[in-house]
Amino acid sequence: MIHIWNNIKTLKHKSKNKIHKIHSLKRLLSLTLPHMKKILLAAVCVVLVNAAELIKPYILKIVIDDFLINKTPETMFYSITSMGVLYFLIVALGGLFSFSQVNFINRAAQDIMKDLRTRVFNTIQLLPLSYLDKTSSGRLITRATNDVAALSEMYTDVIINLFKDVFLLIGIIYAMVMLDAKLALISVSLVPIMFFFVFLLKNKIKNNFSKMKSLIGRINGFMAENISGMKIIQIFRGEKEKKEEFLNLNGEYFKSTLFQVRLNSILRPASDVFQSVSVAILIWYAMGKIYNQTLEIGVLFAFTTYIKQFFNPISDLADNYTTIQSALVSADRIFELLDEEDSLEDLDLGISMKNIRGDIEFKNVWFSYNDSDWILKDVSFTIKSGETAAFVGETGAGKTTIISLISGFYPIQKGEILIDGVNINEIKKKDLRRNISVVLQDVFLFSGDIQKNISLNDDISIDEIDEALRITCASEFVNTLPQGVNSPVMERGSTFSAGEKQLLSFARAIAHDPSIFILDEATANIDTHTEKLIQQVIEKVSRHRTTLIIAHRLSTIRNADKIIVLSGGEIVEMGNHNELIKGKGYYKKMIEGNNFKEVI
């Protein structure tokens, strides 16, 4: 009974995979609809190329049987010379149509890939952080590069060639049947055996492609992670261990690709063997017919040519089968990403609030990243517009999580977050984030130049950028650079010091003129002199803005209007510095635990 039930489950699984494969293939074909004009022109060219291929052996058959064997009298339009001219014209036209077909289909394929890459990138841009938190960057990079490249190969090399090969096969069979039906049947007698052979290999090919795609995603992720963290690897002398990790991963990929090479190496030689055997059987059968003068030599020549033409597309189909399997696996992975549309952020959905005052209220907020381990537990507080509020607490207390929730990066499970009295879920995310600027401890700079890193969009003028640099004291080092604000920025700002990157991050935040100004350990990488200057900047900038501060420096939070003390995801104290010191509670113990140093 258990055995029967397992068989039923296996059949259901196979049926589901088959339906899924057909669905992916339909979606791939649907991508061609906007480019159907170019594809149809390519298809017409294919038909004409196939016609040329079918006519050439028949012309040679006429030359052999009519003029060389039977010595048929030649006329002006029916002679060896006219047949030669016709053969040349057929070859020339076939080449011209083949050239046109390649250009039409490649243009269509590249247009499709361009649109698909754009869709993949747009999808990645709008993925919620909850998805990105559990998905490796290597996996997403592979979707946008390797998987799209696999589909490009299918569109350029397979689809039109598949159309060409199928029509060529139909044309060859028709031509052979017209010449001699019995010989045609003998010629294709081995084809069912060959297709059975390919069928036996198909599951191994598909499963191995899935493994290869997964491994290349892991390799991409490993490379990206190690390049970003190379400084840490070198500091802690982890080169040997990381190299061993890569060798193991690369070894797995090598084994899977080697297995794929072996599978591919079987199909083409097998096709050649079947072709040779078919020709041998045909000649063995036809020689008796020729000896009895019941078969013309030209017909045998035409048949041997047709068999070679017949098995060439069969071989191509065998080769294309592996490409199609690879493309279908890649398509599944790409469509899996594109199908996240329901969870994508809609930046224009909700109430328009272009000018936010900055009132923030948390009402009994509960939040968890995995719906089980609570990071925030029944958190309630109010911050009025223009106030400066500081969040303090031990690591993991929930400080940064609160900042992420205010920015609308995650939905909460219980409670309510209000911005200017409006539920944050009802506000357009575009408007919400337009009014929020964040300065993080770990500054991220993009490749490009300083100007683009500060503006990040086209709404910021060069005058606003210059003013932001001046206010944050970043202009002191930017002006010393040869190209000023147009100076190049390498990946992640690797040529700047930690303090310089932090100053640029401050300038970026101020240039966007936010209603809510967030500093998350923003002064951690700045020297004491620069920090004092930044403190003056913060005081100046925060006068008319709601300012939220997460810091471990007492000097950064001492003057805050409100200090919210967190422990274990709960608010344990709230008040200004003097009030909390007098209260002799958790806040004071944190200070005393560090011997009244500037760092808490």
N, C-alpha and C positions, 0 to 999 in steps of 0.2 A: 504493500500500500504506500509506504514511504517512497519507494522507488518510482512508482507511478506519479506521485505528487511532485517529486523532483523533476521528472520528465516534463510534466505539465508546466512547471515554473520555467524550465529551460526554453520550452517552445514559446511561452509568452514573452520571455526576454528577447529571443531571436526575432519574434514578430514585431515587438516594439522597436528594436534596432533597425529592422527593415523599413518600417514606416518612417522612422526618424531620418534614415538615409534618403528615402524618396522625398521627404519634406525638404531636406537640405538641398537636394539636387534641384527641386522646383524653385527654391529661393535663389539659387545660383543662376538659374536660367532667367528668372524674373529680373535680375540685374541687367540683363541684356536688352530689355524692352526699350529704354530710352535711346539705344544705339542700334536699333533694328535696321535702319536704312543702310548703314555701312555693312552690317552683317549680311543683309540680303544681297547686296552688291558682291560681297565676298562669296556668297553661296552660288550666285550666277556664274562667277568666274570659275568656281570649283567644278560646276557642271560642264562648262566649256573645256576646262583642262582634262576632265575625265573623258569627254567625247574625243578629244585629240588622242589620248592614250589608247582608247578602244579602236580608233580608226587606223592607227599606224600598223598594227599587226595584220589587219585585213588588207591594207595596200600591199604589204610584202607578200601576203598569200596570193594576191592577184598576179604580182610580178612572177612569182615562182611557178604557179600552175599554168597561167595563160601564156606568158611570154618565154619562160625558160624550159618548161616541160612540153606544153602542147603547141608551142611555136605559133600562137595566134597572130594573124597579120596585123601589123601596127598601122594606125591612122594618125592624123594630126593631133587629135585629142585623146587617143587611146593607145599609148605607147609606153615603153620603159621610161623615156624622157619625161613625158607628162606625169607619169606616176612619181618620178623622182622630184619633179617640181612641186607636185601636190604634197608629197611627203615632207619636203622642206617647209612649205607654207604651214602645214599642220604643226610641225615642230616649232616654228617661229611664233605662231598664234598661241600655242600651248604655253610657251615660255612667257609671252606677254601677259596672258591671263593669269598665270601662276604668280608673276611679279605683282600684278594688281591685287590679287587675292590676299597675298601676304601683307601688303600695305593696308588694305581695308580692315582686315581682322586685327592687325596689331594696333592700329589707331583706335579701334573700338575697345580692344582689351585694355589699353593704357588709360582710356577715358573711364572705363569701369573701375580700374584699380585706383585711379585718382579719387573718384567719388567714394569708394569703399574706405580708403585710408582716411579721408576727411570724416566720414561717419564714425569710424573707430576712434579717431582723436576727439571728436566732439562728444562722443559717449564717455570717454575717459575723463574729459574735463568736467562733465556734469555728474559723475558718479559720487554718491555720498561718501563721507569719510568712513562711515561704518563698513562700507564695502572695501574701500582701500586699505583699511586697517587689517583685514584678513586676507588680502590678495597681494602676492609678491609683485614687485615692480617688474621683475623678469618675465613673469607670466603675461603681463599687459604689454610689455615691449615686444614679446614674441608674437602676440596677436597682431600688432601693428606692422611688424616687419616680416618675419619668417612665414607666418600663415598667409598674409596677403601676397607674398612672393609666390607661394605655392599655388594660390588661385590664379595669379597672373600667368604662370606656366600653363595652367589648364586652359585658360581662355585663348592664349596665343598659340599653343602647340596642339591642343587636344580637340576642342570643340569643332573648329572648322575642319581639322584633319579627320575627325571622326565622321563628320558629314561627308567629306570627300571620300573616305575609305568605304563607307557604307554604300554610297552611290556607285563607286567604282566596282565594288563587289557585285552589286545588282547588274550593272552594265556588262561585266565580264561573264557572269552566269548566263545572261540573256544572249550575248554574242556566241558563247560556246553551244548553247542549246540550239540556236539557229543554224550553226554549222553542223553539229552532230550531237543529238540528245544523249546517245549512249556513251560517247566519249566524255561528254560533260559530266554524266553521273559518275563515271570511273574517276575523273579528275578530282572531284570533291569528296570522294568516299572516305578520306582520312580526316576531314574537317571535324566531324562530331567527336572523334577520339581526342583531337587537339583541344577542343573546347572543354571537354571533360577534364583534361589535364590542367587547364587554367583554372577551372572551377575548384579543383582540389587545393590549389595554392591561395585562393582569394582570401580566406579567413586569416591565414598566416601573414599575408601581405598587409591587410588592414590593421591587425593587432600590432604588428611591428611598427607601422607608421604612427599609431597612437602613442606607443612607447617613445619613439624618436621625438615626436612633438613635445611630449612632457619633459624629456631630458634636455632638449635645447632651451626650453623655458627656464629650467633650473640652472643651466649654465649661464644664460643671460643674466638671471637674477644674481647668481654668485659673482659674476664679473662686475656688475654694477655696484654691488655691495662692497666688494673688496677694493675697487678703485676709490670709492667714497671714503672707506675706512683705512686707506693705506698708511696714513700717518700712525694710527693706533697699532696696526700690524707691525710696523717697523720699530715703534717705541718698545713694544713688549716682545720683540723678536719672535713673532709668530709666522714668519715666512715659510718655514719648513712644514708646519702643520697645515697651513692654508694650501700650500703646494700639494700636499698629500690628499687633502680634501678634493682639490681640483682634479688631480690625477685619477682618483676613484670615480668621480663624476664623468670625466672625459673618457675613462675606460669603459664605463657603461654605455655611453653614447657610441663609442667606437664599435663595440660588440653589436649593437643594434643596427648601425649603418653597414657593418660588414655582412651581417645576416641579410640585410636588404639587397646588398650587391650580389650576394649568392643567389637570392631568389630571382633578381632581374637577369642574372647571367644564365639562368635555366631557360627562360622564356624564349629569347631570341634564337639560341642554338636549336631549341626544340622545334621552332617554326621552320628553321632551315632544313632540319632533318626530315620533317613532314613534307616539305616542298620537294626535296630530292627524291624521296620515296615515291611521291605522287608522279613525278616526271618519269621515274624508272618504270612504274606500273603502266603508265600511259604508253611509253615507247614499246614495252614488251607486248602490250595488247595491239598497238597500231602496226607493228612491223608485219604481222601476219596479214592484216588488212591491205597494207601497201603491196605486199608480195602477191596477194590475190587480185590486186588492182581494184579493190573496193574502197580504197581511201587514198586521197591525193596527198602528195608530200607537203604541199602548201598548207593543207588543213592541219597536218601534224605539227608543222612549224608554228602555225598560228596558235594551236593549242598549248604547245610548250611555252610560248611567249605569254599566253593568257594565264597559265598556271603560275609562272613567275610573278606576273602582275597580281594574280589572285592572292598569293601568299605574302607578298610585300605588305598590303594593308592588313592582312591577318597578323603579321609580325608587329606592325605598327599598333594594332589594337591591343596586342599582348603588352607592348611597352606602355601604351597609353593607359592601360588598365591600372598599372602601378601609379601613374601620375594622377589618375582620377581618384584612386583610393586615398592618396596623399591629400589631394584637394578637398575631398569630402571630410576627411578628419580635420583639416584646417578650417573648412566651412563650419563644421559643428562648433569649433572653438570660437570662431569669430561671431557666429550667430548667437552663441551662448552669452557673449558679451553684449551684443547689440540688443538682445532680448531683455536686458536690464532696464529697458525704457520705463517700465512702471515705477522703478525706484529712483530714476534720475531726478535731480533737482530741477524744478521749474522756476527759474529766477524771476519770471514775470507773473507768477500766480499769487494772487492775494491783494490786499489793500495797498494802494499807493501812498507812501509816506516819504516824500523826497526830503523833507526837512524835519528830522527827528530832534526833539528837545533834549532827550537824554535821561528821562525818568526811567528807572529800572526797579522792578519788583519781582521777587521770587515768592510764590505762595505754596508752601508745603510741597516743595519739589523733591521727588524721588527719581533717581537715575541710575541705570546700570548699562554697561556696554554689552552684556550678554544676557540681560533679562533675569539674572539670578543673583549675581554678586553686586550688592548696592554700593555705589561710589558716593552718592549723596542720599542722605536720609532725612526727609521732612525738613528741608532747608527753606527758611523764610527770612527775607530781609528787604529793606527798601532803600534805594539810593536816589536822592533827588537830583534834578538837573543842575549841573555846575558843581556838585560835590565831588570830593576826592575820597575814594574808599580803598582801603588796603586789605588784602586777604593774606593771613599768615597761618602757619601750621606746619606740621611735619610733612615729609614726603609721603604722598599718597592720601593726604587729607581731603583732596577734592578741589584744590584751588584752581588748577589749570582747567579742570573739567567745567567749572562754573564759567570761565572765559569762553570755552568752546560752545557752551549752551547759549550764551548771550549772542554769539556770532551765528547761531542757527545751524551749527554743523551736525547736531544730533537731536532727535526728538526725545522728549522725556516720557517716562512711563506713567508718572502720577504728578498731580499738581498743575501749576500754571506759571508761566513767565510772561510778564507784561512789560512792554516798552511804550512809554507815554500812555499807559492805560489800555493798550491794545495787545491782545494775545499774540505772542511772537509768531505762532504758526499761521496767523492770518495776514502777516505783513509780507509784502514782496521781498524775497531774499535779496534781490538786486538793490532795493532801497535800503534795506537793513544794513547790508555790508558796505554800501556807499557811505554810510554815516558812522562806520566803525573803522578805526585804524589800530593795528596791533604791532608792538615792538617786542620781538621774542629774544630769548637768550641765544638761541641757535639761529643766527641770521642766515637766510638763504638769498644768495645773489645769483642771477641768471647770466649766462654768457651774453655778451653784447657790449653796452657801454654804460657809464654811470647814469646818464640822463634817462635811458630807458628803464634802468633798474629802479629809479626813483618814481617815474611816472607810471609805469606798467600799463597805462592806457593813454588814449589820445586826449583825455579831458584836462590834462595838466599842462600848463604853458611853461615855457622856459623861464619866464620871470618868476613864476611860483616855485620852480625848482631852485633857482638861485636864492630866493628868499628863505626857503626851507634849509638850504645848505648853510646860509649865514646864521640863521637862528640856532641851529644845532652845532655850530662851530665846526661843521664838517668842511666848510669852504677853506679853512686854513690849510688842510692837506690836499684838497681837490685842486686848489689853485696852483699848487706846486707841481702838479702833474703836467707833462708836456701838452696834452690835449684838453686839459680841464675836465668839464663835464662830459666831453666826448671821448674821454680816455677809455680804452677797452677794459672789460671785466672778463676774466677767465672763469671757467666753470667753478661755481660756488664761491667766487671771489677769492681764489687761492693766492693771489698776489698781494692781497691786503691783509693787514694785521687784524686781530680779533676786534680791537678797539675801533679801527677805521671802519670795519664792516658794521659795527654797532652804530656808529655815528651816521652812516649812510642809511641804516634802517630807521633811525630817528627822523632823518630828513624825509624819507619816503612816507612815514606816517603823518608828519606835519604838513607835507605838500598836499595831501588829500583833504585837508581841512575837515576833520571828523567832528561829529557831535559827541561821540564816545571814544575816549582815548585809553587804550589798554597797554600797560607795561608789564610784561611777564618776564621777571628776572632781567629786565632790560639794561640794568647798570652793572651786571655781574662781570662783564669783560672790559670794563672801562677803568682807567687808572683814577686815583683819588682826585687829582687836579681836574681832569675832564669831568668826573662825576659831579664836582661842585658846580661846574658850569652848566651841566645838564640839569642839576637840581633847580637852578635859576630858570632854565628853559621850561622845565615841567611846571614850575609855579606860574610862569607867565602864560603858558599855553593852556593850563588847566583852569584858568579863571572863569572862562565862559563855556567850559566843557565838562562833561561827566568823565572823571578819570578813575580808572580801576588799576590798582597796582598789586602785583605779586612780587615780593622781594624778601631777601634775607639780610638786608642791611637796614639797621635801625634808622640811619639818617634818611633813607628813602621813604619810610612810612611814618616817621615821627609826627609830621605835620598834617597827616591825613585827617579829614573831617570825621571819618568813621573807620575803625579797624575791626574787621570781622575775623574772629579766631575760630579755626576749624580743627577738628580732631575726629578721625575715623569717619569722615563724611558728614559730621554734624556740627552745627554752630554751638560752641561752648561759651563764647563771650562776644560782646559787641560794645563798642564805645570808642572814644578818642584815646590817645596815648595816656594822658594824665588820669583819666577815669579808670583805665584798665590797670595802671600802676597802683593806684589807690585801692583797687579791688582785691589785690593780692591773690589773683586767680591764675589761670593757665598761662596767660600772656606774661605775667610777671615772672612766673617760674621759668619760662623759656629764656627770658633775659638773664635771670640769675644763674641759670644752668650754663650760660656762656660767659660768666664773670663780667657782665655789663659791657661786653665788647660790642663793636658796631655791627657784628654779624650775629643774627639770631638763628 
